[in-house]
Amino acid sequence: MARNNKIFMPSSQGGLIRYFDEERTRFRLKPGHVVILIGALVVLEVLLHIL
């Protein structure tokens, strides 16, 4: 018969990493702000191309 050589991880760890606990930035950008910033850059680029 085959041996049972399975390795069990503790259920509290399980290889999961919580990146939000490691975050240490001075400022945060919300996704909506990023979309607005990109939209403003596109409009600026189009205006500069037209002029």
C-alpha distance matrix in Angstrom:
0.0 3.8 6.5 9.4 12.1 14.7 18.3 20.6 24.3 27.0 28.3 31.9 31.4 28.7 30.4 33.5 36.9 40.1 42.7 45.5 45.3 45.9 48.9 52.1 54.8 58.5 58.9 56.8 57.4 56.6 55.3 58.6 60.6 58.7 59.4 63.1 63.3 61.9 64.3 67.2 66.3 66.2 69.6 71.0 69.8 71.3 74.6 74.8 74.1 76.9 79.4
3.8 0.0 3.8 6.5 8.8 11.4 14.9 17.5 21.1 24.0 25.5 28.9 28.2 25.4 26.9 30.1 33.4 36.6 39.2 42.1 41.9 42.4 45.4 48.6 51.2 54.9 55.3 53.3 53.9 53.2 52.0 55.3 57.2 55.2 56.0 59.7 59.8 58.4 60.9 63.7 62.8 62.7 66.1 67.5 66.2 67.9 71.1 71.2 70.6 73.4 75.9
6.5 3.8 0.0 3.8 5.8 8.9 12.1 14.7 18.4 21.2 23.0 26.3 25.6 23.1 24.7 28.0 31.2 34.5 37.1 40.0 39.6 40.0 43.2 46.2 49.0 52.7 53.3 51.5 52.3 51.7 50.7 54.1 55.9 54.0 55.1 58.7 58.7 57.5 60.0 62.8 61.8 62.0 65.4 66.7 65.5 67.3 70.5 70.5 70.1 73.0 75.3
9.4 6.5 3.8 0.0 3.8 5.7 9.1 11.2 15.0 17.6 19.3 22.7 22.2 19.7 21.6 24.7 28.0 31.2 34.0 36.7 36.3 36.9 40.0 43.2 46.0 49.7 50.2 48.3 49.2 48.5 47.6 51.0 52.8 51.1 52.2 55.7 55.8 54.8 57.3 60.0 59.2 59.5 62.8 64.1 63.1 64.9 68.0 68.2 67.8 70.7 73.0
12.1 8.8 5.8 3.8 0.0 3.8 6.5 9.6 13.0 16.1 18.2 21.2 20.1 17.7 19.1 22.5 25.6 29.0 31.6 34.5 34.0 34.3 37.5 40.5 43.4 47.0 47.7 46.0 46.9 46.5 45.7 49.2 50.8 49.0 50.2 53.8 53.7 52.6 55.3 57.9 56.9 57.3 60.7 61.8 60.8 62.7 65.8 65.8 65.5 68.5 70.6
14.7 11.4 8.9 5.7 3.8 0.0 3.8 6.4 9.8 13.0 14.7 17.9 16.9 14.3 15.9 19.1 22.4 25.6 28.3 31.1 30.7 31.2 34.4 37.5 40.3 44.0 44.6 42.7 43.6 43.1 42.3 45.7 47.4 45.7 46.9 50.4 50.4 49.4 52.1 54.7 53.9 54.3 57.6 58.8 57.9 59.8 62.8 62.9 62.7 65.6 67.8
18.3 14.9 12.1 9.1 6.5 3.8 0.0 3.8 6.6 9.9 12.2 15.0 13.7 11.5 13.0 16.4 19.5 22.7 25.5 28.3 27.6 28.0 31.3 34.3 37.2 40.9 41.6 39.9 41.1 40.7 40.2 43.8 45.2 43.6 45.1 48.5 48.3 47.6 50.3 52.8 52.0 52.6 55.9 56.9 56.2 58.2 61.1 61.1 61.2 64.1 66.1
20.6 17.5 14.7 11.2 9.6 6.4 3.8 0.0 3.8 6.6 8.6 11.6 11.0 8.9 11.4 14.4 17.6 20.5 23.6 26.0 25.3 26.1 29.4 32.5 35.5 39.0 39.7 38.0 39.2 38.7 38.3 41.7 43.3 41.9 43.4 46.7 46.8 46.2 48.9 51.3 50.8 51.5 54.6 55.8 55.2 57.3 60.0 60.3 60.4 63.2 65.2
24.3 21.1 18.4 15.0 13.0 9.8 6.6 3.8 0.0 3.8 6.2 8.4 7.2 5.7 8.2 11.1 14.1 16.9 20.1 22.5 21.6 22.4 25.7 28.8 31.8 35.3 36.1 34.5 35.8 35.4 35.3 38.8 40.2 38.9 40.6 43.8 43.8 43.4 46.1 48.4 47.9 48.8 51.9 52.9 52.5 54.7 57.3 57.5 57.8 60.7 62.5
27.0 24.0 21.2 17.6 16.1 13.0 9.9 6.6 3.8 0.0 3.8 5.5 5.7 6.0 9.2 11.1 13.9 16.0 19.5 21.4 20.1 21.4 24.8 27.7 30.9 34.2 35.1 33.5 35.1 34.7 34.9 38.2 39.6 38.7 40.5 43.5 43.6 43.6 46.2 48.4 48.1 49.2 52.1 53.1 53.0 55.2 57.6 58.0 58.5 61.2 63.0
28.3 25.5 23.0 19.3 18.2 14.7 12.2 8.6 6.2 3.8 0.0 3.8 5.6 5.6 9.3 10.0 13.1 14.7 18.4 19.9 18.9 20.8 23.9 27.0 30.0 33.3 33.8 31.9 33.3 32.5 32.6 35.9 37.5 36.7 38.3 41.3 41.7 41.7 44.2 46.4 46.4 47.4 50.2 51.4 51.4 53.4 55.8 56.4 57.0 59.5 61.4
31.9 28.9 26.3 22.7 21.2 17.9 15.0 11.6 8.4 5.5 3.8 0.0 3.8 6.2 9.0 8.8 11.1 12.1 15.8 17.0 15.7 17.7 20.8 23.7 26.9 30.1 30.7 29.1 30.8 30.2 30.7 33.9 35.3 34.7 36.6 39.4 39.7 39.9 42.5 44.5 44.6 45.8 48.5 49.5 49.7 51.9 54.1 54.6 55.4 58.0 59.7
31.4 28.2 25.6 22.2 20.1 16.9 13.7 11.0 7.2 5.7 5.6 3.8 0.0 3.8 5.5 6.1 8.3 10.4 13.8 15.7 14.5 15.8 19.1 22.1 25.2 28.6 29.4 27.8 29.5 29.2 29.5 33.0 34.2 33.2 35.2 38.2 38.1 38.2 41.0 43.0 42.7 43.9 46.8 47.7 47.7 50.0 52.3 52.6 53.3 56.0 57.7
28.7 25.4 23.1 19.7 17.7 14.3 11.5 8.9 5.7 6.0 5.6 6.2 3.8 0.0 3.8 5.6 8.9 11.6 14.8 17.1 16.7 17.7 20.8 24.1 26.9 30.4 30.9 29.1 30.3 29.8 29.7 33.1 34.5 33.3 35.0 38.2 38.2 37.9 40.6 42.9 42.5 43.4 46.5 47.5 47.3 49.4 51.9 52.3 52.7 55.4 57.3
30.4 26.9 24.7 21.6 19.1 15.9 13.0 11.4 8.2 9.2 9.3 9.0 5.5 3.8 0.0 3.8 6.5 9.9 12.5 15.4 15.2 15.5 18.5 21.7 24.5 28.1 28.7 26.9 28.2 28.0 27.8 31.4 32.5 31.0 32.9 36.1 35.8 35.4 38.3 40.5 39.8 40.8 44.0 44.9 44.5 46.7 49.3 49.4 49.8 52.7 54.5
33.5 30.1 28.0 24.7 22.5 19.1 16.4 14.4 11.1 11.1 10.0 8.8 6.1 5.6 3.8 0.0 3.8 6.6 9.5 12.0 12.2 13.0 15.7 19.2 21.8 25.3 25.6 23.7 24.8 24.5 24.4 27.9 29.2 27.9 29.7 32.8 32.8 32.6 35.3 37.5 37.1 38.1 41.1 42.1 41.9 44.1 46.6 46.9 47.4 50.2 51.9
36.9 33.4 31.2 28.0 25.6 22.4 19.5 17.6 14.1 13.9 13.1 11.1 8.3 8.9 6.5 3.8 0.0 3.8 6.0 9.0 9.1 9.4 12.1 15.5 18.1 21.7 22.2 20.5 22.0 22.0 22.2 25.9 26.7 25.4 27.6 30.6 30.2 30.2 33.2 35.1 34.6 35.9 38.9 39.6 39.6 42.0 44.2 44.4 45.2 48.0 49.5
40.1 36.6 34.5 31.2 29.0 25.6 22.7 20.5 16.9 16.0 14.7 12.1 10.4 11.6 9.9 6.6 3.8 0.0 3.8 5.6 5.9 7.2 9.5 13.1 15.6 19.0 19.3 17.6 19.2 19.1 19.7 23.2 24.1 23.2 25.5 28.2 28.0 28.4 31.2 33.0 32.8 34.4 37.1 37.8 38.1 40.5 42.6 42.9 43.9 46.5 48.0
42.7 39.2 37.1 34.0 31.6 28.3 25.5 23.6 20.1 19.5 18.4 15.8 13.8 14.8 12.5 9.5 6.0 3.8 0.0 3.8 5.4 5.2 6.5 10.2 12.4 16.0 16.2 14.5 16.2 16.6 17.3 20.9 21.3 20.3 22.8 25.5 25.0 25.4 28.4 29.9 29.6 31.3 34.1 34.6 34.8 37.4 39.4 39.5 40.6 43.4 44.7
45.5 42.1 40.0 36.7 34.5 31.1 28.3 26.0 22.5 21.4 19.9 17.0 15.7 17.1 15.4 12.0 9.0 5.6 3.8 0.0 3.8 5.4 5.3 8.9 10.9 14.0 14.0 12.1 14.1 14.3 15.6 18.9 19.3 18.9 21.5 23.8 23.6 24.5 27.3 28.6 28.7 30.6 33.1 33.6 34.3 36.7 38.5 38.9 40.3 42.8 44.0
45.3 41.9 39.6 36.3 34.0 30.7 27.6 25.3 21.6 20.1 18.9 15.7 14.5 16.7 15.2 12.2 9.1 5.9 5.4 3.8 0.0 3.8 5.6 8.4 11.4 14.4 15.3 14.2 16.8 17.3 19.0 22.2 22.4 22.2 25.0 27.1 26.7 27.8 30.6 31.8 31.9 33.9 36.3 36.7 37.4 40.0 41.6 41.9 43.4 46.0 47.0
45.9 42.4 40.0 36.9 34.3 31.2 28.0 26.1 22.4 21.4 20.8 17.7 15.8 17.7 15.5 13.0 9.4 7.2 5.2 5.4 3.8 0.0 3.8 6.4 9.6 13.0 14.4 13.9 16.5 17.8 19.4 22.7 22.4 21.8 24.8 26.9 26.0 27.0 30.1 31.1 30.8 33.0 35.5 35.6 36.1 38.9 40.6 40.5 42.0 44.7 45.7
48.9 45.4 43.2 40.0 37.5 34.4 31.3 29.4 25.7 24.8 23.9 20.8 19.1 20.8 18.5 15.7 12.1 9.5 6.5 5.3 5.6 3.8 0.0 3.8 6.2 9.6 10.6 10.1 12.9 14.5 16.4 19.6 18.9 18.4 21.7 23.5 22.5 23.8 26.9 27.6 27.4 29.8 32.2 32.1 32.8 35.7 37.2 37.1 38.8 41.5 42.3
52.1 48.6 46.2 43.2 40.5 37.5 34.3 32.5 28.8 27.7 27.0 23.7 22.1 24.1 21.7 19.2 15.5 13.1 10.2 8.9 8.4 6.4 3.8 0.0 3.8 6.8 9.0 9.9 13.2 15.5 17.9 20.7 19.4 19.2 22.8 24.1 22.7 24.4 27.5 27.7 27.5 30.2 32.4 32.0 32.9 36.0 37.1 36.9 38.8 41.5 42.0
54.8 51.2 49.0 46.0 43.4 40.3 37.2 35.5 31.8 30.9 30.0 26.9 25.2 26.9 24.5 21.8 18.1 15.6 12.4 10.9 11.4 9.6 6.2 3.8 0.0 3.8 5.6 7.0 10.3 13.2 15.8 18.3 16.5 16.3 20.0 21.0 19.4 21.3 24.4 24.3 24.1 27.0 29.1 28.5 29.5 32.6 33.6 33.4 35.4 38.1 38.4
58.5 54.9 52.7 49.7 47.0 44.0 40.9 39.0 35.3 34.2 33.3 30.1 28.6 30.4 28.1 25.3 21.7 19.0 16.0 14.0 14.4 13.0 9.6 6.8 3.8 0.0 3.8 7.0 10.4 13.5 16.6 18.4 16.1 16.6 20.3 20.6 18.9 21.4 24.2 23.6 23.7 26.9 28.5 27.7 29.1 32.2 32.7 32.5 34.9 37.4 37.4
58.9 55.3 53.3 50.2 47.7 44.6 41.6 39.7 36.1 35.1 33.8 30.7 29.4 30.9 28.7 25.6 22.2 19.3 16.2 14.0 15.3 14.4 10.6 9.0 5.6 3.8 0.0 3.8 6.9 10.0 13.2 14.8 12.4 13.1 16.8 16.9 15.5 18.1 20.7 20.2 20.6 23.7 25.2 24.7 26.3 29.2 29.7 29.8 32.2 34.5 34.7
56.8 53.3 51.5 48.3 46.0 42.7 39.9 38.0 34.5 33.5 31.9 29.1 27.8 29.1 26.9 23.7 20.5 17.6 14.5 12.1 14.2 13.9 10.1 9.9 7.0 7.0 3.8 0.0 3.8 6.5 9.6 11.6 9.8 10.5 14.0 14.6 13.8 16.1 18.6 18.8 19.4 22.1 23.7 23.7 25.2 27.9 28.8 29.2 31.3 33.5 34.1
57.4 53.9 52.3 49.2 46.9 43.6 41.1 39.2 35.8 35.1 33.3 30.8 29.5 30.3 28.2 24.8 22.0 19.2 16.2 14.1 16.8 16.5 12.9 13.2 10.3 10.4 6.9 3.8 0.0 3.8 6.4 8.1 6.2 6.8 10.2 11.0 10.4 12.6 15.0 15.4 16.1 18.6 20.3 20.6 22.1 24.5 25.6 26.3 28.2 30.3 31.1
56.6 53.2 51.7 48.5 46.5 43.1 40.7 38.7 35.4 34.7 32.5 30.2 29.2 29.8 28.0 24.5 22.0 19.1 16.6 14.3 17.3 17.8 14.5 15.5 13.2 13.5 10.0 6.5 3.8 0.0 3.8 5.4 5.3 6.6 9.0 10.1 10.8 12.7 14.5 15.6 16.9 18.8 20.3 21.3 22.9 24.8 26.0 27.2 28.9 30.7 31.9
55.3 52.0 50.7 47.6 45.7 42.3 40.2 38.3 35.3 34.9 32.6 30.7 29.5 29.7 27.8 24.4 22.2 19.7 17.3 15.6 19.0 19.4 16.4 17.9 15.8 16.6 13.2 9.6 6.4 3.8 0.0 3.8 5.4 5.1 6.4 8.8 9.9 10.7 12.4 14.3 15.5 16.7 18.6 20.0 21.2 22.9 24.5 25.8 27.1 28.9 30.5
58.6 55.3 54.1 51.0 49.2 45.7 43.8 41.7 38.8 38.2 35.9 33.9 33.0 33.1 31.4 27.9 25.9 23.2 20.9 18.9 22.2 22.7 19.6 20.7 18.3 18.4 14.8 11.6 8.1 5.4 3.8 0.0 3.8 5.4 5.1 6.3 8.6 10.0 10.6 12.3 14.3 15.4 16.6 18.3 20.0 21.3 22.6 24.3 25.8 27.2 28.7
60.6 57.2 55.9 52.8 50.8 47.4 45.2 43.3 40.2 39.6 37.5 35.3 34.2 34.5 32.5 29.2 26.7 24.1 21.3 19.3 22.4 22.4 18.9 19.4 16.5 16.1 12.4 9.8 6.2 5.3 5.4 3.8 0.0 3.8 5.4 5.1 6.1 8.6 9.8 10.5 12.3 14.2 15.3 16.3 18.2 20.0 21.0 22.3 24.2 25.8 26.9
58.7 55.2 54.0 51.1 49.0 45.7 43.6 41.9 38.9 38.7 36.7 34.7 33.2 33.3 31.0 27.9 25.4 23.2 20.3 18.9 22.2 21.8 18.4 19.2 16.3 16.6 13.1 10.5 6.8 6.6 5.1 5.4 3.8 0.0 3.8 5.5 5.0 6.2 8.5 9.8 10.6 12.3 14.3 15.2 16.4 18.4 20.0 21.0 22.5 24.4 25.8
59.4 56.0 55.1 52.2 50.2 46.9 45.1 43.4 40.6 40.5 38.3 36.6 35.2 35.0 32.9 29.7 27.6 25.5 22.8 21.5 25.0 24.8 21.7 22.8 20.0 20.3 16.8 14.0 10.2 9.0 6.4 5.1 5.4 3.8 0.0 3.8 5.5 5.2 6.1 8.6 9.9 10.6 12.4 14.2 15.3 16.6 18.4 20.0 21.1 22.7 24.5
63.1 59.7 58.7 55.7 53.8 50.4 48.5 46.7 43.8 43.5 41.3 39.4 38.2 38.2 36.1 32.8 30.6 28.2 25.5 23.8 27.1 26.9 23.5 24.1 21.0 20.6 16.9 14.6 11.0 10.1 8.8 6.3 5.1 5.5 3.8 0.0 3.8 5.5 5.0 6.1 8.6 9.9 10.5 12.2 14.1 15.4 16.4 18.2 19.9 21.1 22.5
63.3 59.8 58.7 55.8 53.7 50.4 48.3 46.8 43.8 43.6 41.7 39.7 38.1 38.2 35.8 32.8 30.2 28.0 25.0 23.6 26.7 26.0 22.5 22.7 19.4 18.9 15.5 13.8 10.4 10.8 9.9 8.6 6.1 5.0 5.5 3.8 0.0 3.8 5.4 5.1 6.2 8.7 10.0 10.5 12.2 14.3 15.3 16.4 18.3 20.1 21.1
61.9 58.4 57.5 54.8 52.6 49.4 47.6 46.2 43.4 43.6 41.7 39.9 38.2 37.9 35.4 32.6 30.2 28.4 25.4 24.5 27.8 27.0 23.8 24.4 21.3 21.4 18.1 16.1 12.6 12.7 10.7 10.0 8.6 6.2 5.2 5.5 3.8 0.0 3.8 5.4 5.0 6.2 8.7 9.8 10.4 12.4 14.2 15.2 16.4 18.4 20.0
64.3 60.9 60.0 57.3 55.3 52.1 50.3 48.9 46.1 46.2 44.2 42.5 41.0 40.6 38.3 35.3 33.2 31.2 28.4 27.3 30.6 30.1 26.9 27.5 24.4 24.2 20.7 18.6 15.0 14.5 12.4 10.6 9.8 8.5 6.1 5.0 5.4 3.8 0.0 3.8 5.4 5.1 6.3 8.6 9.8 10.7 12.4 14.2 15.3 16.7 18.5
67.2 63.7 62.8 60.0 57.9 54.7 52.8 51.3 48.4 48.4 46.4 44.5 43.0 42.9 40.5 37.5 35.1 33.0 29.9 28.6 31.8 31.1 27.6 27.7 24.3 23.6 20.2 18.8 15.4 15.6 14.3 12.3 10.5 9.8 8.6 6.1 5.1 5.4 3.8 0.0 3.8 5.4 5.1 6.1 8.5 9.9 10.5 12.2 14.1 15.4 16.5
66.3 62.8 61.8 59.2 56.9 53.9 52.0 50.8 47.9 48.1 46.4 44.6 42.7 42.5 39.8 37.1 34.6 32.8 29.6 28.7 31.9 30.8 27.4 27.5 24.1 23.7 20.6 19.4 16.1 16.9 15.5 14.3 12.3 10.6 9.9 8.6 6.2 5.0 5.4 3.8 0.0 3.8 5.5 5.0 6.0 8.6 9.8 10.4 12.1 14.2 15.3
66.2 62.7 62.0 59.5 57.3 54.3 52.6 51.5 48.8 49.2 47.4 45.8 43.9 43.4 40.8 38.1 35.9 34.4 31.3 30.6 33.9 33.0 29.8 30.2 27.0 26.9 23.7 22.1 18.6 18.8 16.7 15.4 14.2 12.3 10.6 9.9 8.7 6.2 5.1 5.4 3.8 0.0 3.8 5.4 5.1 6.2 8.6 9.9 10.5 12.4 14.3
69.6 66.1 65.4 62.8 60.7 57.6 55.9 54.6 51.9 52.1 50.2 48.5 46.8 46.5 44.0 41.1 38.9 37.1 34.1 33.1 36.3 35.5 32.2 32.4 29.1 28.5 25.2 23.7 20.3 20.3 18.6 16.6 15.3 14.3 12.4 10.5 10.0 8.7 6.3 5.1 5.5 3.8 0.0 3.8 5.4 5.2 6.1 8.6 9.8 10.6 12.3
71.0 67.5 66.7 64.1 61.8 58.8 56.9 55.8 52.9 53.1 51.4 49.5 47.7 47.5 44.9 42.1 39.6 37.8 34.6 33.6 36.7 35.6 32.1 32.0 28.5 27.7 24.7 23.7 20.6 21.3 20.0 18.3 16.3 15.2 14.2 12.2 10.5 9.8 8.6 6.1 5.0 5.4 3.8 0.0 3.8 5.5 5.1 6.1 8.5 9.9 10.6
69.8 66.2 65.5 63.1 60.8 57.9 56.2 55.2 52.5 53.0 51.4 49.7 47.7 47.3 44.5 41.9 39.6 38.1 34.8 34.3 37.4 36.1 32.8 32.9 29.5 29.1 26.3 25.2 22.1 22.9 21.2 20.0 18.2 16.4 15.3 14.1 12.2 10.4 9.8 8.5 6.0 5.1 5.4 3.8 0.0 3.8 5.5 5.2 6.1 8.7 10.0
71.3 67.9 67.3 64.9 62.7 59.8 58.2 57.3 54.7 55.2 53.4 51.9 50.0 49.4 46.7 44.1 42.0 40.5 37.4 36.7 40.0 38.9 35.7 36.0 32.6 32.2 29.2 27.9 24.5 24.8 22.9 21.3 20.0 18.4 16.6 15.4 14.3 12.4 10.7 9.9 8.6 6.2 5.2 5.5 3.8 0.0 3.8 5.5 5.0 6.2 8.7
74.6 71.1 70.5 68.0 65.8 62.8 61.1 60.0 57.3 57.6 55.8 54.1 52.3 51.9 49.3 46.6 44.2 42.6 39.4 38.5 41.6 40.6 37.2 37.1 33.6 32.7 29.7 28.8 25.6 26.0 24.5 22.6 21.0 20.0 18.4 16.4 15.3 14.2 12.4 10.5 9.8 8.6 6.1 5.1 5.5 3.8 0.0 3.8 5.4 5.2 6.2
74.8 71.2 70.5 68.2 65.8 62.9 61.1 60.3 57.5 58.0 56.4 54.6 52.6 52.3 49.4 46.9 44.4 42.9 39.5 38.9 41.9 40.5 37.1 36.9 33.4 32.5 29.8 29.2 26.3 27.2 25.8 24.3 22.3 21.0 20.0 18.2 16.4 15.2 14.2 12.2 10.4 9.9 8.6 6.1 5.2 5.5 3.8 0.0 3.8 5.5 5.2
74.1 70.6 70.1 67.8 65.5 62.7 61.2 60.4 57.8 58.5 57.0 55.4 53.3 52.7 49.8 47.4 45.2 43.9 40.6 40.3 43.4 42.0 38.8 38.8 35.4 34.9 32.2 31.3 28.2 28.9 27.1 25.8 24.2 22.5 21.1 19.9 18.3 16.4 15.3 14.1 12.1 10.5 9.8 8.5 6.1 5.0 5.4 3.8 0.0 3.8 5.6
76.9 73.4 73.0 70.7 68.5 65.6 64.1 63.2 60.7 61.2 59.5 58.0 56.0 55.4 52.7 50.2 48.0 46.5 43.4 42.8 46.0 44.7 41.5 41.5 38.1 37.4 34.5 33.5 30.3 30.7 28.9 27.2 25.8 24.4 22.7 21.1 20.1 18.4 16.7 15.4 14.2 12.4 10.6 9.9 8.7 6.2 5.2 5.5 3.8 0.0 3.8
79.4 75.9 75.3 73.0 70.6 67.8 66.1 65.2 62.5 63.0 61.4 59.7 57.7 57.3 54.5 51.9 49.5 48.0 44.7 44.0 47.0 45.7 42.3 42.0 38.4 37.4 34.7 34.1 31.1 31.9 30.5 28.7 26.9 25.8 24.5 22.5 21.1 20.0 18.5 16.5 15.3 14.3 12.3 10.6 10.0 8.7 6.2 5.2 5.6 3.8 0.0
